[in-house]
Amino acid sequence: MNNRWKRLLALLAVIGLVLTACGDDTGADTTSPDTTSPDTSAPDGECTEPDDVRVQLQWVAQSQFAGYFVAQDLGFYEDECLNVEILEGAVEIVPQTVLATGGAEFGIAWVPKALVSREQGAEIINIAQVFERSGTLSVSFVEQGITHPTDWEGKTVGNWGFGNEYELTGAINKFDVQDVELVGQNFDMLALLNGEIDAAEAMIYNEYAQVLEAENPETGELYQPEDLNVIDFNDPDVATAMLQDAIWVNAEWIAEEGNEDIAVRFLKATFRGWIHCLDNFDECVEIVLENGSTLGESHQAWQLNEILALIFPATNGIGVMNESLWDQTVEVGTAVVEELQGVTSSDDAYRTDLAQQAVDELEAEGLDVTGASYERRDIELRPGGE
């Protein structure tokens, strides 16, 4: 090839590079931006080596833990330079014990159960109160006429035990219900549906839905809310609700240098996951299903709908403790739980600074940290929750 052709080819190559760098208006992205939901992705940051942490759930994959799975699957933990392993729970797994023995850096547990564990020697601290409201109900068929705790007189009332019954026994104590038979209940609603008990313990996001997913033999259709009476322990006329899902850490671990920073980053990514679900509901349900949920789509949609209502509106921002509800939890607990007789509200069982820092940073990014406008969606349950 002569020099003339070499120079021509070189010139064409340079021109091609210039055109590629400059681009062309006709090839620009003209897709309209999505204005239906805010951008909850984390800003770009430099990460040299991620910190490995584990979070122990209370139960298996379900929408109760959607925020953690969303933070994992959408890269929110990775954005905070974290490599997070999500450990699913089981009947025999107690997150407080897992934390106390070093089996995880973070654990999800109900406050009264964790306080009992603390009294038994587990040095754990609540660093974020994710659920601001209780999800526990006492459910009965309308024929029983049970609309208030005093109506439990002369009735057979089921409960799960294992520390799940404290709101129920708190109400029995508060309203001086004398003639009530408390019986153990499996973690389902079969005893209620079969007429073996008059009222059953249920979580609004799980077992209550199981009744509404069952067929009413008298109609051949699914049971409807009007077929049931519900005692909600959040009701001001009852007021024995106790704080539930919170993020706990081992006191010794959080005191080690650098771990407070890890905790803030974990909280920030987790909160981002929950906030993402406010405006990306269907995506969050799908993520839960993809993470191995054994429950059906309509059941998980119902569950997420109710879980978000336990978190939002968040009075002080997601995860930041509402002290009046902490005080109520301790008051109810000390009245009915022998192991909590010595506990006071001032005990150093929780701290708010780490959650507050995470909330402040998210708010600075423009995220909705209170979810003040959250309203439940209309979810159509299908038979068996499919």
C-alpha positions as CSV (number, residue, x, y, z in Angstrom):
1,M,0.0,0.0,0.0
2,N,1.5,3.4,-1.0
3,N,1.9,6.3,1.4
4,R,-1.0,8.2,-0.2
5,W,-3.5,5.4,0.6
6,K,-2.1,5.1,4.1
7,R,-2.6,8.8,4.8
8,L,-6.2,8.6,3.5
9,L,-7.1,5.6,5.7
10,A,-5.6,7.3,8.7
11,L,-7.6,10.5,8.0
12,L,-10.9,8.5,7.7
13,A,-10.2,6.7,11.0
14,V,-9.7,10.0,12.8
15,I,-12.9,11.4,11.3
16,G,-14.8,8.3,12.5
17,L,-13.4,8.7,16.0
18,V,-14.5,12.3,16.1
19,L,-18.0,11.6,14.9
20,T,-18.3,8.8,17.5
21,A,-17.2,11.0,20.3
22,C,-19.4,13.9,19.3
23,G,-22.5,11.8,18.6
24,D,-25.5,12.8,16.5
25,D,-28.8,14.4,17.5
26,T,-30.8,11.9,15.6
27,G,-29.2,9.0,17.6
28,A,-29.8,10.6,21.0
29,D,-32.1,8.9,23.5
30,T,-35.5,10.5,23.1
31,T,-37.3,8.2,25.7
32,S,-39.4,10.3,28.1
33,P,-38.2,10.1,31.7
34,D,-40.3,8.0,34.1
35,T,-42.1,10.5,36.3
36,T,-44.3,7.9,38.1
37,S,-41.9,7.2,40.9
38,P,-38.9,8.9,42.4
39,D,-35.3,7.6,41.8
40,T,-34.4,5.6,44.9
41,S,-31.0,4.4,43.6
42,A,-28.0,5.4,45.6
43,P,-25.5,8.0,44.3
44,D,-22.3,6.6,42.8
45,G,-19.5,6.2,45.4
46,E,-16.1,4.6,45.5
47,C,-15.8,1.1,47.1
48,T,-12.5,-0.6,47.3
49,E,-13.5,-3.7,49.4
50,P,-17.0,-4.4,50.6
51,D,-17.7,-5.3,54.2
52,D,-19.2,-8.7,54.7
53,V,-22.2,-8.8,57.0
54,R,-25.1,-11.2,57.7
55,V,-28.7,-10.4,58.6
56,Q,-30.8,-13.0,60.4
57,L,-34.5,-12.9,59.5
58,Q,-37.3,-14.2,61.8
59,W,-38.9,-16.4,59.2
60,V,-38.6,-17.5,55.6
61,A,-38.7,-15.3,52.5
62,Q,-41.9,-13.3,52.4
63,S,-43.0,-9.7,52.0
64,Q,-42.5,-9.1,55.8
65,F,-38.8,-8.8,54.8
66,A,-39.3,-7.2,51.4
67,G,-37.0,-4.2,52.1
68,Y,-34.0,-6.5,52.7
69,F,-34.5,-8.5,49.5
70,V,-35.1,-5.4,47.5
71,A,-32.0,-3.8,48.9
72,Q,-30.1,-6.9,47.9
73,D,-31.5,-7.5,44.5
74,L,-31.4,-3.9,43.3
75,G,-27.8,-3.3,44.5
76,F,-28.6,-0.9,47.4
77,Y,-26.3,-2.9,49.7
78,E,-23.6,-3.0,47.1
79,D,-23.9,0.7,46.6
80,E,-23.1,1.1,50.3
81,C,-20.0,-1.1,49.9
82,L,-21.6,-4.0,51.7
83,N,-21.8,-7.7,50.9
84,V,-24.9,-8.8,52.7
85,E,-25.9,-12.4,53.3
86,I,-29.6,-12.8,54.2
87,L,-30.2,-15.7,56.6
88,E,-33.7,-17.0,56.5
89,G,-35.4,-18.0,59.8
90,A,-37.2,-21.1,61.0
91,V,-39.2,-22.2,64.1
92,E,-36.0,-23.3,65.9
93,I,-34.0,-20.1,65.0
94,V,-34.1,-17.3,67.5
95,P,-32.5,-14.1,65.9
96,Q,-31.5,-12.7,69.3
97,T,-29.5,-15.9,70.1
98,V,-27.9,-15.9,66.7
99,L,-26.7,-12.3,67.4
100,A,-25.6,-13.0,70.9
101,T,-23.5,-15.9,69.7
102,G,-21.9,-14.1,66.8
103,G,-23.9,-15.9,64.0
104,A,-24.9,-12.6,62.4
105,E,-24.2,-8.9,62.6
106,F,-27.8,-7.9,62.3
107,G,-31.0,-9.6,63.4
108,I,-34.7,-8.9,63.1
109,A,-36.8,-9.5,66.2
110,W,-39.9,-8.3,68.1
111,V,-39.1,-5.9,70.9
112,P,-40.7,-7.8,73.8
113,K,-39.0,-11.1,72.8
114,A,-35.6,-9.3,72.5
115,L,-36.1,-7.6,75.9
116,V,-36.7,-11.1,77.4
117,S,-33.5,-12.3,75.7
118,R,-31.6,-9.3,77.2
119,E,-32.9,-10.2,80.6
120,Q,-31.5,-13.7,80.0
121,G,-28.1,-12.4,79.2
122,A,-28.1,-11.5,75.5
123,E,-26.2,-8.2,75.1
124,I,-28.1,-6.9,72.1
125,I,-29.3,-3.4,71.2
126,N,-32.1,-2.1,69.0
127,I,-30.6,0.3,66.4
128,A,-33.7,0.7,64.2
129,Q,-37.4,0.3,64.9
130,V,-38.7,-0.5,61.4
131,F,-42.3,-1.4,62.3
132,E,-44.0,1.5,64.1
133,R,-47.3,-0.4,64.5
134,S,-48.2,-3.9,65.7
135,G,-49.5,-6.4,63.2
136,T,-51.2,-8.7,65.7
137,L,-55.0,-9.3,65.8
138,S,-57.4,-11.5,67.5
139,V,-59.9,-12.8,64.9
140,S,-63.3,-14.4,65.3
141,F,-66.4,-15.0,63.3
142,V,-69.2,-12.4,63.8
143,E,-71.5,-15.1,65.3
144,Q,-69.2,-15.1,68.4
145,G,-70.0,-11.5,69.1
146,I,-66.3,-10.7,70.1
147,T,-65.6,-7.1,69.4
148,H,-63.7,-6.1,72.6
149,P,-61.3,-7.9,75.0
150,T,-64.1,-8.1,77.6
151,D,-66.0,-10.3,75.1
152,W,-63.4,-13.1,75.7
153,E,-65.3,-13.9,78.9
154,G,-66.4,-17.6,78.6
155,K,-64.6,-18.0,75.3
156,T,-61.8,-20.3,74.0
157,V,-59.0,-18.0,72.6
158,G,-56.1,-19.3,70.7
159,N,-52.5,-18.0,70.7
160,W,-49.1,-19.1,69.5
161,G,-47.1,-18.7,72.7
162,F,-43.3,-18.3,72.4
163,G,-43.6,-14.5,73.2
164,N,-46.2,-13.9,70.5
165,E,-49.0,-13.8,73.1
166,Y,-48.0,-10.8,75.2
167,E,-50.4,-8.3,73.6
168,L,-53.3,-10.7,74.2
169,T,-52.4,-11.5,77.8
170,G,-51.7,-7.7,78.2
171,A,-55.3,-7.0,77.2
172,I,-56.7,-9.8,79.4
173,N,-54.8,-8.3,82.3
174,K,-55.8,-4.7,81.5
175,F,-59.5,-5.4,81.2
176,D,-59.5,-8.0,84.0
177,V,-60.9,-10.8,81.9
178,Q,-61.4,-13.7,84.3
179,D,-63.2,-16.6,82.6
180,V,-61.3,-17.1,79.4
181,E,-59.6,-20.4,78.2
182,L,-56.3,-19.8,76.5
183,V,-55.2,-22.6,74.2
184,G,-52.2,-23.2,72.1
185,Q,-52.6,-22.6,68.4
186,N,-50.7,-23.7,65.4
187,F,-49.3,-21.0,63.1
188,D,-52.3,-21.2,60.8
189,M,-56.1,-20.6,61.1
190,L,-57.4,-24.2,60.8
191,A,-58.5,-24.3,64.5
192,L,-60.7,-21.2,63.9
193,L,-62.0,-22.4,60.5
194,N,-62.9,-25.8,62.0
195,G,-64.7,-24.3,65.0
196,E,-62.2,-25.6,67.6
197,I,-61.6,-22.2,69.1
198,D,-63.7,-19.0,69.3
199,A,-61.0,-16.6,68.5
200,A,-57.5,-17.0,66.9
201,E,-54.3,-15.0,67.0
202,A,-53.4,-13.7,63.6
203,M,-51.0,-11.3,61.9
204,I,-52.9,-8.8,59.7
205,Y,-50.4,-9.5,56.9
206,N,-50.5,-13.3,57.1
207,E,-53.0,-15.4,59.0
208,Y,-55.9,-12.9,58.7
209,A,-55.4,-13.2,54.9
210,Q,-55.4,-17.0,55.2
211,V,-59.0,-16.8,56.4
212,L,-60.0,-14.5,53.5
213,E,-58.3,-17.0,51.1
214,A,-60.5,-19.8,52.4
215,E,-63.9,-20.9,51.1
216,N,-67.0,-20.2,53.2
217,P,-68.9,-23.5,53.0
218,E,-72.2,-21.6,53.3
219,T,-71.7,-19.5,50.3
220,G,-69.2,-21.4,48.2
221,E,-67.2,-18.1,47.9
222,L,-64.2,-16.8,49.8
223,Y,-64.8,-15.4,53.3
224,Q,-65.1,-11.6,53.4
225,P,-64.0,-9.1,56.0
226,E,-67.6,-8.6,57.1
227,D,-67.8,-12.3,58.1
228,L,-65.2,-11.6,60.8
229,N,-64.7,-9.5,63.9
230,V,-61.2,-8.2,64.6
231,I,-59.6,-6.9,67.8
232,D,-56.7,-4.7,66.8
233,F,-54.3,-4.2,69.7
234,N,-53.3,-0.8,68.1
235,D,-56.8,0.4,68.7
236,P,-56.8,3.2,71.3
237,D,-59.7,1.5,73.1
238,V,-57.4,-1.6,73.6
239,A,-53.8,-0.1,73.5
240,T,-51.8,-3.1,74.4
241,A,-49.9,-3.1,71.1
242,M,-46.2,-3.8,71.4
243,L,-43.4,-2.9,69.0
244,Q,-42.4,-5.7,66.6
245,D,-39.9,-6.0,63.8
246,A,-36.7,-4.1,64.8
247,I,-33.1,-4.3,63.7
248,W,-30.8,-5.5,66.6
249,V,-27.0,-5.8,66.9
250,N,-24.6,-7.4,69.4
251,A,-23.5,-4.6,71.8
252,E,-19.9,-5.8,71.7
253,W,-19.9,-5.8,67.9
254,I,-21.3,-2.3,67.4
255,A,-18.7,-1.0,69.9
256,E,-15.8,-2.1,67.7
257,E,-14.1,0.5,65.6
258,G,-15.8,1.0,62.2
259,N,-18.9,-1.0,62.9
260,E,-21.1,2.0,63.6
261,D,-20.3,3.2,60.0
262,I,-21.2,-0.3,58.7
263,A,-24.4,-0.2,60.6
264,V,-25.4,3.2,59.2
265,R,-24.7,2.0,55.7
266,F,-26.7,-1.2,56.3
267,L,-29.7,0.8,57.6
268,K,-29.5,3.3,54.8
269,A,-29.6,0.6,52.1
270,T,-32.4,-1.3,54.0
271,F,-34.5,1.9,54.4
272,R,-34.0,2.7,50.8
273,G,-35.4,-0.8,50.0
274,W,-38.5,-0.1,51.9
275,I,-39.0,3.4,50.5
276,H,-38.5,1.9,47.0
277,C,-41.6,-0.3,47.6
278,L,-43.8,2.7,48.3
279,D,-43.8,3.6,44.6
280,N,-42.7,0.3,43.1
281,F,-45.1,-2.1,44.7
282,D,-45.5,-4.7,42.0
283,E,-41.7,-4.9,41.5
284,C,-41.2,-5.5,45.2
285,V,-43.7,-8.3,45.3
286,E,-42.0,-9.9,42.3
287,I,-38.6,-9.7,44.0
288,V,-40.0,-11.5,47.1
289,L,-41.5,-14.2,44.9
290,E,-38.2,-14.6,43.1
291,N,-36.4,-15.1,46.4
292,G,-38.2,-18.4,47.0
293,S,-41.4,-17.5,48.7
294,T,-43.7,-20.6,49.1
295,L,-46.7,-18.4,49.3
296,G,-48.7,-17.2,46.3
297,E,-48.7,-13.9,44.5
298,S,-51.9,-12.4,45.9
299,H,-50.9,-13.4,49.4
300,Q,-47.6,-11.7,49.1
301,A,-49.2,-8.6,47.6
302,W,-51.6,-8.5,50.5
303,Q,-48.7,-9.0,52.9
304,L,-46.6,-6.2,51.5
305,N,-49.6,-3.9,51.5
306,E,-50.1,-4.4,55.2
307,I,-46.4,-4.4,56.1
308,L,-46.0,-1.0,54.5
309,A,-48.9,0.2,56.6
310,L,-47.0,-1.0,59.7
311,I,-43.9,1.0,58.7
312,F,-45.5,4.1,57.2
313,P,-46.3,6.8,58.0
314,A,-43.2,6.8,60.1
315,T,-43.5,9.5,62.7
316,N,-39.8,10.4,63.0
317,G,-38.6,8.9,59.7
318,I,-38.3,5.2,59.0
319,G,-36.5,3.2,61.7
320,V,-36.3,6.1,64.2
321,M,-37.8,5.1,67.5
322,N,-41.2,6.5,68.6
323,E,-40.5,6.7,72.3
324,S,-44.1,6.7,73.4
325,L,-44.6,3.3,71.7
326,W,-41.5,2.0,73.3
327,D,-42.8,3.1,76.7
328,Q,-46.1,1.4,76.0
329,T,-44.3,-1.8,75.0
330,V,-42.4,-1.8,78.2
331,E,-45.4,-1.0,80.3
332,V,-47.5,-3.8,78.8
333,G,-44.5,-6.2,79.1
334,T,-43.7,-5.5,82.7
335,A,-47.4,-6.1,83.6
336,V,-47.6,-9.6,82.1
337,V,-44.2,-11.0,81.5
338,E,-42.3,-12.3,84.5
339,E,-38.9,-12.0,82.9
340,L,-39.5,-8.2,82.3
341,Q,-40.4,-7.2,85.8
342,G,-37.1,-5.4,86.2
343,V,-37.1,-3.6,82.9
344,T,-37.6,0.2,82.7
345,S,-38.1,2.5,79.7
346,S,-34.7,4.1,80.5
347,D,-32.8,0.9,80.1
348,D,-30.1,1.2,77.4
349,A,-31.8,-1.3,75.1
350,Y,-32.1,1.0,72.1
351,R,-30.3,3.9,70.4
352,T,-31.6,6.2,67.7
353,D,-28.5,8.0,66.4
354,L,-27.5,5.4,63.7
355,A,-31.0,5.3,62.2
356,Q,-31.3,9.0,62.4
357,Q,-28.0,9.4,60.5
358,A,-29.3,7.0,57.8
359,V,-32.6,8.9,57.6
360,D,-30.9,12.3,57.4
361,E,-28.7,11.1,54.5
362,L,-31.6,9.6,52.6
363,E,-33.7,12.8,53.1
364,A,-30.8,14.9,51.8
365,E,-31.1,12.8,48.6
366,G,-34.7,13.8,48.4
367,L,-36.2,10.5,49.4
368,D,-39.5,10.3,51.3
369,V,-38.4,9.0,54.7
370,T,-41.8,9.3,56.4
371,G,-44.2,8.0,53.8
372,A,-46.8,10.3,55.2
373,S,-49.1,9.9,52.2
374,Y,-49.0,6.1,52.1
375,E,-52.4,4.5,51.7
376,R,-53.3,0.8,51.4
377,R,-54.0,-0.5,47.9
378,D,-57.1,-2.7,47.1
379,I,-55.7,-6.2,46.9
380,E,-57.9,-9.0,45.6
381,L,-57.0,-12.2,47.3
382,R,-57.4,-15.5,45.4
383,P,-58.1,-19.0,46.8
384,G,-55.1,-20.2,48.8
385,G,-53.4,-16.9,48.2
386,E,-52.4,-17.8,44.6
